[in-house]
Amino acid sequence: MTNLREKRNSIGSVAGLVFISAGILFATGDATYRPLLILLPVFGTLLLIIFRDSWINKNVLSSSPFVFVGLISYTWYLWHWPLLSIARNLNGGNLPNYPTCFFLLLIGLALSLFSYFIIETPIRKKAITKKLTISLSICVFCCTLLGLLVQSLDGFPGRLGDSAAAALSSKNTFPKQNKYAKVKYGCSADLEFCWAPENSQPSLALIGDSHAHHLAFGLQKNWGKQFLLIGHPGTPPVKGIISLKHEKSSKQPLMSKALDTVINDPDIKTVVLSARWHYFVNSKKGDFQLLDYKNDSNLITLGKLLSQTISELVMHKKKVIVVLDVPQIPLNPKNCIKSRPLQTTAGNCTFQEDQRRNNDAKINEMIGKVAKNFSSVTVVDASKAICDQGICSVGDGVNSIYYHDDNHLTNKGSDLVVSKILQQGKF
């Protein structure tokens, strides 16, 4: 019985070490959250605890070197984090090379040893007095106060130059709606995008989701004529789709109402359809409610609905322009700007175009095939302003960034993209 118990304990502890090792080996450098991968070391540690009487636990993991590493491990973890974070900030948002990171980890080890022997151990052995309690409470209070101050001030903006501060605060500032457009076009209260210049009679409608909205600034600046912005977040500009995350289930989707508004206005001659097309194509079941084509793939469904929508627009004598979307970027655009006094270099402002995911190529191909069926439909590619010869840019690295998150353009980005779009198709 004893031998059986020892064998069971040994197998369990070895399995625990295997799970922990697998968690390390299969870890990747990206920030994608993978619950199953995280469970590997957790389950492995659980096995080591359950089979704590194994030979490995008693003779290896309980040995003095392992115990000592365990004693300083949390302190080492706390020290290594700010060292690598500061190094990353000084290096334009990217971690330095491996030798530098290894050297910083050794510094963290030295600091953890200092903390353990000079601070932690004496405090543990010291009697808890009123004076010690008050002193530590004051330190914690001051640290908390400093943290709240930094948070309330959104950091210390004064440390930045004017151009860097302006770039880092760049957003899309174009209005989403105004009273004139809501009254003139009868936009419902739920429709988020409904804007037109005061007392205007637009001949063009820009319709879609937030990726239509982020083009409006550039269109107003570069086109110079009056237009209507209409649409709703999270929904492509086609009939028959309801985004359940952004609108309530109903018989007539908000985007269908917006399209009917444009179709029935004789003054609107040109319709620009723009969207984050892959948002629907890559969506999960339950994100959208479909009025038709419920058994097709999302890509096929979008193609059919887009074809039907364009057909109705063309039948009502509308010229249609479909905008292929800008790429979703795999990096933080704010790292592109040199924003810290000691920062040695700006971060990476570019990425390979083949890093574009989200089925962009298939979506663009589908849109192209649909457009070929209509002589009055033009397809323009917004990504040509961002990408050139396989390299895509999120900013100029000096005082401008084109994105304010991973998929929405700033005013500067909108200006750049629309100016390029206008060169591709006559509005």
Contacts in CASP RR format, 6 or more apart in sequence:
PFRMAT RR
TARGET T0000
AUTHOR 0000-0000-0000
METHOD contacts of the structure
MODEL  1
MTNLREKRNSIGSVAGLVFISAGILFATGDATYRPLLILLPVFGTLLLII
FRDSWINKNVLSSSPFVFVGLISYTWYLWHWPLLSIARNLNGGNLPNYPT
CFFLLLIGLALSLFSYFIIETPIRKKAITKKLTISLSICVFCCTLLGLLV
QSLDGFPGRLGDSAAAALSSKNTFPKQNKYAKVKYGCSADLEFCWAPENS
QPSLALIGDSHAHHLAFGLQKNWGKQFLLIGHPGTPPVKGIISLKHEKSS
KQPLMSKALDTVINDPDIKTVVLSARWHYFVNSKKGDFQLLDYKNDSNLI
TLGKLLSQTISELVMHKKKVIVVLDVPQIPLNPKNCIKSRPLQTTAGNCT
FQEDQRRNNDAKINEMIGKVAKNFSSVTVVDASKAICDQGICSVGDGVNS
IYYHDDNHLTNKGSDLVVSKILQQGKF
5 53 0 8 1.000
6 54 0 8 1.000
6 55 0 8 1.000
8 51 0 8 1.000
9 51 0 8 1.000
9 53 0 8 1.000
9 54 0 8 1.000
9 55 0 8 1.000
9 57 0 8 1.000
10 51 0 8 1.000
10 54 0 8 1.000
10 55 0 8 1.000
10 56 0 8 1.000
12 47 0 8 1.000
12 50 0 8 1.000
12 51 0 8 1.000
12 54 0 8 1.000
13 47 0 8 1.000
13 48 0 8 1.000
13 51 0 8 1.000
13 54 0 8 1.000
13 55 0 8 1.000
13 56 0 8 1.000
13 57 0 8 1.000
14 56 0 8 1.000
15 44 0 8 1.000
15 47 0 8 1.000
16 43 0 8 1.000
16 44 0 8 1.000
16 45 0 8 1.000
16 47 0 8 1.000
16 48 0 8 1.000
17 44 0 8 1.000
17 48 0 8 1.000
17 56 0 8 1.000
18 44 0 8 1.000
19 40 0 8 1.000
19 41 0 8 1.000
19 43 0 8 1.000
19 44 0 8 1.000
19 47 0 8 1.000
20 40 0 8 1.000
20 41 0 8 1.000
20 44 0 8 1.000
20 45 0 8 1.000
20 48 0 8 1.000
22 40 0 8 1.000
23 37 0 8 1.000
23 40 0 8 1.000
23 41 0 8 1.000
24 41 0 8 1.000
26 37 0 8 1.000
26 40 0 8 1.000
27 37 0 8 1.000
48 57 0 8 1.000
48 61 0 8 1.000
51 57 0 8 1.000
60 66 0 8 1.000
71 116 0 8 1.000
72 109 0 8 1.000
72 112 0 8 1.000
72 113 0 8 1.000
72 116 0 8 1.000
75 112 0 8 1.000
75 115 0 8 1.000
75 116 0 8 1.000
75 120 0 8 1.000
76 108 0 8 1.000
76 109 0 8 1.000
76 112 0 8 1.000
78 112 0 8 1.000
79 107 0 8 1.000
79 108 0 8 1.000
79 109 0 8 1.000
79 111 0 8 1.000
79 112 0 8 1.000
79 115 0 8 1.000
80 104 0 8 1.000
80 105 0 8 1.000
80 108 0 8 1.000
83 104 0 8 1.000
83 105 0 8 1.000
83 107 0 8 1.000
83 108 0 8 1.000
84 95 0 8 1.000
84 101 0 8 1.000
84 104 0 8 1.000
87 95 0 8 1.000
87 96 0 8 1.000
87 100 0 8 1.000
87 101 0 8 1.000
87 104 0 8 1.000
88 94 0 8 1.000
88 95 0 8 1.000
88 96 0 8 1.000
89 340 0 8 1.000
89 343 0 8 1.000
90 340 0 8 1.000
90 342 0 8 1.000
90 343 0 8 1.000
90 344 0 8 1.000
91 343 0 8 1.000
91 344 0 8 1.000
91 345 0 8 1.000
91 347 0 8 1.000
92 335 0 8 1.000
92 338 0 8 1.000
92 343 0 8 1.000
92 344 0 8 1.000
92 345 0 8 1.000
92 346 0 8 1.000
92 347 0 8 1.000
92 348 0 8 1.000
93 332 0 8 1.000
93 335 0 8 1.000
93 347 0 8 1.000
94 335 0 8 1.000
94 347 0 8 1.000
94 348 0 8 1.000
95 101 0 8 1.000
96 104 0 8 1.000
123 132 0 8 1.000
126 132 0 8 1.000
150 156 0 8 1.000
157 165 0 8 1.000
158 165 0 8 1.000
159 340 0 8 1.000
159 341 0 8 1.000
160 168 0 8 1.000
160 339 0 8 1.000
163 398 0 8 1.000
163 399 0 8 1.000
164 337 0 8 1.000
164 338 0 8 1.000
164 339 0 8 1.000
164 399 0 8 1.000
166 399 0 8 1.000
167 337 0 8 1.000
167 399 0 8 1.000
167 400 0 8 1.000
167 401 0 8 1.000
168 334 0 8 1.000
168 337 0 8 1.000
168 339 0 8 1.000
168 401 0 8 1.000
170 400 0 8 1.000
170 401 0 8 1.000
170 404 0 8 1.000
170 410 0 8 1.000
170 411 0 8 1.000
170 412 0 8 1.000
171 404 0 8 1.000
171 410 0 8 1.000
171 411 0 8 1.000
172 213 0 8 1.000
172 214 0 8 1.000
172 217 0 8 1.000
172 404 0 8 1.000
172 408 0 8 1.000
172 409 0 8 1.000
172 410 0 8 1.000
172 411 0 8 1.000
172 414 0 8 1.000
173 217 0 8 1.000
173 411 0 8 1.000
174 195 0 8 1.000
174 213 0 8 1.000
174 214 0 8 1.000
174 216 0 8 1.000
174 217 0 8 1.000
174 220 0 8 1.000
174 229 0 8 1.000
174 411 0 8 1.000
174 414 0 8 1.000
175 195 0 8 1.000
176 192 0 8 1.000
176 193 0 8 1.000
176 194 0 8 1.000
176 195 0 8 1.000
176 213 0 8 1.000
176 229 0 8 1.000
177 187 0 8 1.000
177 191 0 8 1.000
177 192 0 8 1.000
177 193 0 8 1.000
177 194 0 8 1.000
177 195 0 8 1.000
178 194 0 8 1.000
178 195 0 8 1.000
178 196 0 8 1.000
178 198 0 8 1.000
180 196 0 8 1.000
180 197 0 8 1.000
180 198 0 8 1.000
180 199 0 8 1.000
180 200 0 8 1.000
181 187 0 8 1.000
181 194 0 8 1.000
181 195 0 8 1.000
181 196 0 8 1.000
181 228 0 8 1.000
181 229 0 8 1.000
181 230 0 8 1.000
182 194 0 8 1.000
184 196 0 8 1.000
185 194 0 8 1.000
185 196 0 8 1.000
185 228 0 8 1.000
185 230 0 8 1.000
185 261 0 8 1.000
185 265 0 8 1.000
186 194 0 8 1.000
186 261 0 8 1.000
187 194 0 8 1.000
187 230 0 8 1.000
187 258 0 8 1.000
187 261 0 8 1.000
188 254 0 8 1.000
188 257 0 8 1.000
190 232 0 8 1.000
190 247 0 8 1.000
190 248 0 8 1.000
190 254 0 8 1.000
191 230 0 8 1.000
191 231 0 8 1.000
191 232 0 8 1.000
191 254 0 8 1.000
191 257 0 8 1.000
191 258 0 8 1.000
192 231 0 8 1.000
192 232 0 8 1.000
192 233 0 8 1.000
193 208 0 8 1.000
193 212 0 8 1.000
193 213 0 8 1.000
193 229 0 8 1.000
193 230 0 8 1.000
193 231 0 8 1.000
193 232 0 8 1.000
193 233 0 8 1.000
194 229 0 8 1.000
194 230 0 8 1.000
194 231 0 8 1.000
195 216 0 8 1.000
195 228 0 8 1.000
195 229 0 8 1.000
195 230 0 8 1.000
196 202 0 8 1.000
196 226 0 8 1.000
196 227 0 8 1.000
196 228 0 8 1.000
196 229 0 8 1.000
197 226 0 8 1.000
200 226 0 8 1.000
201 226 0 8 1.000
201 267 0 8 1.000
202 226 0 8 1.000
202 227 0 8 1.000
202 228 0 8 1.000
202 267 0 8 1.000
202 268 0 8 1.000
203 225 0 8 1.000
203 226 0 8 1.000
203 227 0 8 1.000
203 267 0 8 1.000
203 268 0 8 1.000
203 269 0 8 1.000
203 270 0 8 1.000
204 223 0 8 1.000
204 225 0 8 1.000
204 226 0 8 1.000
204 227 0 8 1.000
204 228 0 8 1.000
204 268 0 8 1.000
204 269 0 8 1.000
204 270 0 8 1.000
204 271 0 8 1.000
204 272 0 8 1.000
204 427 0 8 1.000
205 227 0 8 1.000
205 228 0 8 1.000
205 229 0 8 1.000
205 230 0 8 1.000
205 262 0 8 1.000
205 265 0 8 1.000
205 268 0 8 1.000
205 270 0 8 1.000
205 271 0 8 1.000
205 272 0 8 1.000
206 212 0 8 1.000
206 215 0 8 1.000
206 216 0 8 1.000
206 219 0 8 1.000
206 227 0 8 1.000
206 228 0 8 1.000
206 229 0 8 1.000
206 230 0 8 1.000
206 272 0 8 1.000
206 274 0 8 1.000
207 229 0 8 1.000
207 230 0 8 1.000
207 231 0 8 1.000
207 237 0 8 1.000
207 258 0 8 1.000
207 259 0 8 1.000
207 262 0 8 1.000
207 271 0 8 1.000
207 272 0 8 1.000
207 273 0 8 1.000
207 274 0 8 1.000
208 230 0 8 1.000
208 231 0 8 1.000
208 232 0 8 1.000
208 235 0 8 1.000
208 236 0 8 1.000
208 237 0 8 1.000
208 255 0 8 1.000
208 258 0 8 1.000
208 273 0 8 1.000
208 274 0 8 1.000
208 275 0 8 1.000
209 231 0 8 1.000
209 232 0 8 1.000
209 233 0 8 1.000
209 234 0 8 1.000
209 235 0 8 1.000
209 236 0 8 1.000
209 237 0 8 1.000
209 274 0 8 1.000
209 275 0 8 1.000
209 276 0 8 1.000
209 279 0 8 1.000
210 233 0 8 1.000
210 234 0 8 1.000
210 276 0 8 1.000
210 408 0 8 1.000
211 274 0 8 1.000
211 275 0 8 1.000
211 276 0 8 1.000
211 323 0 8 1.000
211 325 0 8 1.000
211 326 0 8 1.000
211 407 0 8 1.000
211 408 0 8 1.000
212 229 0 8 1.000
212 231 0 8 1.000
212 237 0 8 1.000
212 272 0 8 1.000
212 273 0 8 1.000
212 274 0 8 1.000
212 275 0 8 1.000
213 229 0 8 1.000
214 408 0 8 1.000
214 409 0 8 1.000
214 414 0 8 1.000
215 272 0 8 1.000
215 274 0 8 1.000
215 323 0 8 1.000
215 382 0 8 1.000
215 409 0 8 1.000
215 414 0 8 1.000
215 417 0 8 1.000
215 418 0 8 1.000
215 421 0 8 1.000
216 227 0 8 1.000
216 229 0 8 1.000
216 414 0 8 1.000
217 411 0 8 1.000
217 414 0 8 1.000
217 415 0 8 1.000
217 418 0 8 1.000
218 411 0 8 1.000
218 414 0 8 1.000
218 415 0 8 1.000
218 417 0 8 1.000
218 418 0 8 1.000
218 419 0 8 1.000
219 227 0 8 1.000
219 414 0 8 1.000
219 418 0 8 1.000
220 227 0 8 1.000
221 415 0 8 1.000
221 418 0 8 1.000
222 415 0 8 1.000
222 418 0 8 1.000
222 419 0 8 1.000
222 422 0 8 1.000
223 418 0 8 1.000
223 422 0 8 1.000
223 427 0 8 1.000
225 427 0 8 1.000
228 262 0 8 1.000
228 268 0 8 1.000
230 258 0 8 1.000
230 261 0 8 1.000
230 262 0 8 1.000
231 237 0 8 1.000
231 254 0 8 1.000
231 255 0 8 1.000
231 258 0 8 1.000
232 243 0 8 1.000
232 246 0 8 1.000
232 247 0 8 1.000
232 254 0 8 1.000
232 255 0 8 1.000
232 258 0 8 1.000
233 243 0 8 1.000
233 246 0 8 1.000
234 243 0 8 1.000
234 245 0 8 1.000
234 246 0 8 1.000
234 276 0 8 1.000
234 279 0 8 1.000
234 280 0 8 1.000
235 241 0 8 1.000
235 242 0 8 1.000
235 243 0 8 1.000
235 246 0 8 1.000
235 247 0 8 1.000
235 253 0 8 1.000
235 254 0 8 1.000
235 255 0 8 1.000
235 275 0 8 1.000
235 280 0 8 1.000
236 255 0 8 1.000
236 275 0 8 1.000
236 276 0 8 1.000
236 277 0 8 1.000
236 279 0 8 1.000
236 280 0 8 1.000
236 302 0 8 1.000
236 305 0 8 1.000
236 306 0 8 1.000
237 255 0 8 1.000
237 258 0 8 1.000
237 259 0 8 1.000
237 273 0 8 1.000
237 274 0 8 1.000
237 275 0 8 1.000
237 309 0 8 1.000
238 255 0 8 1.000
238 259 0 8 1.000
238 302 0 8 1.000
238 305 0 8 1.000
238 306 0 8 1.000
238 308 0 8 1.000
238 309 0 8 1.000
239 253 0 8 1.000
239 255 0 8 1.000
239 256 0 8 1.000
239 259 0 8 1.000
239 305 0 8 1.000
239 308 0 8 1.000
239 309 0 8 1.000
239 312 0 8 1.000
240 253 0 8 1.000
240 255 0 8 1.000
240 256 0 8 1.000
240 290 0 8 1.000
240 291 0 8 1.000
240 292 0 8 1.000
240 305 0 8 1.000
241 253 0 8 1.000
241 255 0 8 1.000
241 280 0 8 1.000
241 288 0 8 1.000
241 289 0 8 1.000
241 290 0 8 1.000
241 291 0 8 1.000
241 305 0 8 1.000
242 249 0 8 1.000
242 250 0 8 1.000
242 253 0 8 1.000
242 254 0 8 1.000
242 288 0 8 1.000
242 289 0 8 1.000
242 290 0 8 1.000
242 291 0 8 1.000
243 287 0 8 1.000
243 288 0 8 1.000
244 286 0 8 1.000
244 287 0 8 1.000
244 288 0 8 1.000
244 289 0 8 1.000
245 287 0 8 1.000
247 253 0 8 1.000
247 254 0 8 1.000
249 289 0 8 1.000
253 289 0 8 1.000
253 291 0 8 1.000
259 309 0 8 1.000
259 312 0 8 1.000
259 313 0 8 1.000
262 268 0 8 1.000
262 271 0 8 1.000
262 313 0 8 1.000
262 318 0 8 1.000
263 312 0 8 1.000
263 313 0 8 1.000
263 316 0 8 1.000
263 318 0 8 1.000
264 316 0 8 1.000
268 318 0 8 1.000
269 317 0 8 1.000
269 318 0 8 1.000
269 319 0 8 1.000
270 318 0 8 1.000
270 319 0 8 1.000
270 320 0 8 1.000
270 321 0 8 1.000
270 427 0 8 1.000
271 313 0 8 1.000
271 318 0 8 1.000
271 319 0 8 1.000
271 320 0 8 1.000
271 321 0 8 1.000
272 321 0 8 1.000
272 322 0 8 1.000
272 323 0 8 1.000
272 427 0 8 1.000
273 306 0 8 1.000
273 309 0 8 1.000
273 310 0 8 1.000
273 320 0 8 1.000
273 321 0 8 1.000
273 322 0 8 1.000
273 323 0 8 1.000
274 322 0 8 1.000
274 323 0 8 1.000
274 325 0 8 1.000
274 382 0 8 1.000
275 323 0 8 1.000
275 325 0 8 1.000
276 325 0 8 1.000
276 407 0 8 1.000
277 302 0 8 1.000
277 324 0 8 1.000
277 325 0 8 1.000
277 363 0 8 1.000
277 367 0 8 1.000
278 325 0 8 1.000
278 328 0 8 1.000
278 358 0 8 1.000
278 359 0 8 1.000
278 360 0 8 1.000
278 363 0 8 1.000
280 288 0 8 1.000
280 298 0 8 1.000
280 302 0 8 1.000
281 298 0 8 1.000
281 299 0 8 1.000
281 302 0 8 1.000
281 358 0 8 1.000
281 359 0 8 1.000
281 362 0 8 1.000
281 363 0 8 1.000
282 298 0 8 1.000
282 358 0 8 1.000
282 359 0 8 1.000
283 298 0 8 1.000
290 301 0 8 1.000
292 305 0 8 1.000
293 300 0 8 1.000
293 301 0 8 1.000
293 304 0 8 1.000
293 305 0 8 1.000
296 304 0 8 1.000
299 359 0 8 1.000
299 362 0 8 1.000
299 363 0 8 1.000
299 366 0 8 1.000
302 363 0 8 1.000
302 366 0 8 1.000
303 366 0 8 1.000
303 367 0 8 1.000
303 370 0 8 1.000
306 322 0 8 1.000
306 366 0 8 1.000
306 367 0 8 1.000
306 370 0 8 1.000
307 370 0 8 1.000
307 373 0 8 1.000
310 320 0 8 1.000
310 322 0 8 1.000
310 370 0 8 1.000
310 371 0 8 1.000
310 374 0 8 1.000
310 377 0 8 1.000
311 374 0 8 1.000
313 320 0 8 1.000
314 320 0 8 1.000
314 374 0 8 1.000
314 376 0 8 1.000
314 377 0 8 1.000
318 376 0 8 1.000
319 376 0 8 1.000
319 377 0 8 1.000
319 378 0 8 1.000
320 374 0 8 1.000
320 376 0 8 1.000
320 377 0 8 1.000
320 378 0 8 1.000
321 377 0 8 1.000
321 378 0 8 1.000
321 379 0 8 1.000
321 380 0 8 1.000
321 425 0 8 1.000
321 427 0 8 1.000
322 367 0 8 1.000
322 368 0 8 1.000
322 371 0 8 1.000
322 377 0 8 1.000
322 378 0 8 1.000
322 379 0 8 1.000
322 380 0 8 1.000
323 380 0 8 1.000
323 381 0 8 1.000
323 382 0 8 1.000
323 421 0 8 1.000
324 363 0 8 1.000
324 364 0 8 1.000
324 367 0 8 1.000
324 379 0 8 1.000
324 380 0 8 1.000
324 381 0 8 1.000
324 382 0 8 1.000
324 383 0 8 1.000
325 360 0 8 1.000
325 363 0 8 1.000
325 382 0 8 1.000
325 383 0 8 1.000
326 382 0 8 1.000
326 383 0 8 1.000
326 385 0 8 1.000
326 386 0 8 1.000
326 407 0 8 1.000
326 409 0 8 1.000
326 417 0 8 1.000
327 353 0 8 1.000
327 356 0 8 1.000
327 360 0 8 1.000
327 383 0 8 1.000
327 386 0 8 1.000
327 387 0 8 1.000
327 392 0 8 1.000
328 356 0 8 1.000
328 357 0 8 1.000
328 358 0 8 1.000
328 406 0 8 1.000
328 407 0 8 1.000
329 351 0 8 1.000
329 392 0 8 1.000
329 394 0 8 1.000
329 403 0 8 1.000
329 406 0 8 1.000
329 407 0 8 1.000
330 351 0 8 1.000
330 355 0 8 1.000
330 406 0 8 1.000
331 348 0 8 1.000
331 351 0 8 1.000
331 394 0 8 1.000
333 394 0 8 1.000
333 395 0 8 1.000
333 401 0 8 1.000
333 402 0 8 1.000
333 403 0 8 1.000
333 404 0 8 1.000
333 405 0 8 1.000
333 406 0 8 1.000
334 401 0 8 1.000
335 346 0 8 1.000
335 347 0 8 1.000
335 348 0 8 1.000
336 346 0 8 1.000
336 347 0 8 1.000
336 348 0 8 1.000
336 349 0 8 1.000
336 394 0 8 1.000
336 395 0 8 1.000
336 397 0 8 1.000
336 401 0 8 1.000
337 346 0 8 1.000
337 397 0 8 1.000
337 398 0 8 1.000
337 399 0 8 1.000
337 401 0 8 1.000
338 345 0 8 1.000
338 346 0 8 1.000
338 347 0 8 1.000
338 397 0 8 1.000
346 397 0 8 1.000
346 398 0 8 1.000
347 397 0 8 1.000
349 393 0 8 1.000
349 394 0 8 1.000
349 395 0 8 1.000
349 396 0 8 1.000
349 397 0 8 1.000
350 391 0 8 1.000
350 392 0 8 1.000
350 393 0 8 1.000
350 394 0 8 1.000
351 391 0 8 1.000
351 392 0 8 1.000
351 394 0 8 1.000
352 390 0 8 1.000
352 391 0 8 1.000
352 392 0 8 1.000
353 383 0 8 1.000
353 387 0 8 1.000
353 390 0 8 1.000
353 391 0 8 1.000
353 392 0 8 1.000
354 390 0 8 1.000
355 392 0 8 1.000
356 383 0 8 1.000
356 392 0 8 1.000
364 381 0 8 1.000
367 379 0 8 1.000
368 379 0 8 1.000
371 377 0 8 1.000
371 378 0 8 1.000
371 379 0 8 1.000
378 424 0 8 1.000
378 425 0 8 1.000
378 426 0 8 1.000
380 421 0 8 1.000
380 424 0 8 1.000
380 425 0 8 1.000
381 424 0 8 1.000
382 417 0 8 1.000
382 420 0 8 1.000
382 421 0 8 1.000
383 392 0 8 1.000
384 420 0 8 1.000
384 424 0 8 1.000
385 413 0 8 1.000
385 416 0 8 1.000
385 417 0 8 1.000
385 419 0 8 1.000
385 420 0 8 1.000
385 421 0 8 1.000
386 392 0 8 1.000
386 393 0 8 1.000
386 394 0 8 1.000
386 402 0 8 1.000
386 416 0 8 1.000
386 417 0 8 1.000
387 393 0 8 1.000
393 402 0 8 1.000
394 401 0 8 1.000
394 402 0 8 1.000
394 403 0 8 1.000
395 401 0 8 1.000
395 402 0 8 1.000
395 403 0 8 1.000
400 412 0 8 1.000
401 410 0 8 1.000
401 412 0 8 1.000
402 409 0 8 1.000
402 410 0 8 1.000
402 412 0 8 1.000
402 413 0 8 1.000
402 416 0 8 1.000
402 417 0 8 1.000
403 409 0 8 1.000
403 410 0 8 1.000
403 413 0 8 1.000
404 410 0 8 1.000
409 417 0 8 1.000
END
